[in-house]
Amino acid sequence: MTDMRPPTGPTPAQLPSDSRHARQIARRQLITEAVMAEGSMRIEDLTDRFGISLMTAHRDLDELVARGLLRKARGIVSAAPTSLIEASDLYRFSRQSTEKKAIAAAAMQFVEPGQAIFFDDSTTVLQMAPHLPAKVPLTAITNSLILMNELNGIRDLTLLGLGGQFHNWCNAFMGRMTTSEIKRLRADTLFLSMSAITDDIVFHQSPDMVETKRAMFDSASKRILLADHTKFERRALHAFADLTEFDVVIVDQATNPAHITRMRAKGINVIIATEAVSRVADVAEEE
């Protein structure tokens, strides 16, 4: 029997239009959320809901199945809960998008032409990409395949891609080969974000991620943490660093004032990003 219920999920009009790759990531995120919300769905229903061909739907689903997020069989796709879902770039991509853009815009005050900079694979740091052409010449060093694609072709920007073992769930390179390459470099600044902040200690659920980002941390002169307010509400398993080890911590306006007061009392340089900063940066970029 044909399901006559109106679609309840996001429509194609809600997908971002900034780049084909961004649209693809966002669509896969929305597909994952739709299937997780309903438990299982017909693949044909996904084509109607997202305005895509059956071939595109299968291509998206094959990628999501490979990442362990979904299961596919006999024309039906179902959710496959996993500990990697919250760490997945697909899950993180649209979370706190407004706050991440504001934080990224605020972070740009610490970027100067001529610098060599580590950028991690976080979706918050990814929001810095549109602002970087205004700061060239730069050397950008990253393990994020998504960021490599975003920065590729920017004039006067030297891109150093860190290789190693590729991990589908985060679209990034990590592991011994990656950290070995990082340890041979020295950068002016590191921009990174992590999963959780507990007792003013930064955590992540992936030990490989912690090891890779720690190598960047140890190879940079200045360390800047980008953390939206939800980081203070989460927990993760593996400790990375104390907040006092960072030169700057940038948070958004929704961050609990108690956290900000406590951090500043410890001598942590906390900057509160505002949406106004993000809008001003967007206008400057358009001009």
Disulfide bonds with the S-S distance in Angstrom:
none
